[in-house]
Amino acid sequence: MTDLLDDASGAGLSLPCRVNDPDLWFADTPADLEVAKGLCAGCPVLAECLAGALTRREPWGVWGGEIFERGVVIAKKRPRGRPRKTDTVATPVATRTEEAAA
């Protein structure tokens, strides 16, 4: 993989992971990871990068425009913490009483 990146850089190809902050590809926030994915979109070695990451089962980060977590591609990274509870509409007491009587 390193050889591929070095060859591409040596050939004058601009690789996003080489010209931008490398920490962006291993960020904790979902928003930063989405930025990294977007930067990968125009990369000339995108397919090779993704294939290599799948072969190596990269434990985490953005590789080939995809987010890896525990060696598996995931669609999106969830933010830290518990997910928000969905808002539910409470049924008024009068309605429940009427339904029970029916």
BELGI-V196657 format. One record per run of one state. SS is the DSSP state (@ for helix, = for strand, . for the rest). FROM is the first residue (numbers start at 1). TO is the last residue. Records with the same first field share a line. If there is no record, write none. Layout:
SS: FROM-TO / FROM-TO
This chain:
.: 1-1 / 11-15 / 20-21 / 27-29 / 41-45 / 57-59 / 64-65 / 70-71 / 75-92 / 102-102
@: 2-10 / 16-19 / 22-26 / 30-40 / 46-56 / 93-101
=: 60-63 / 66-69 / 72-74
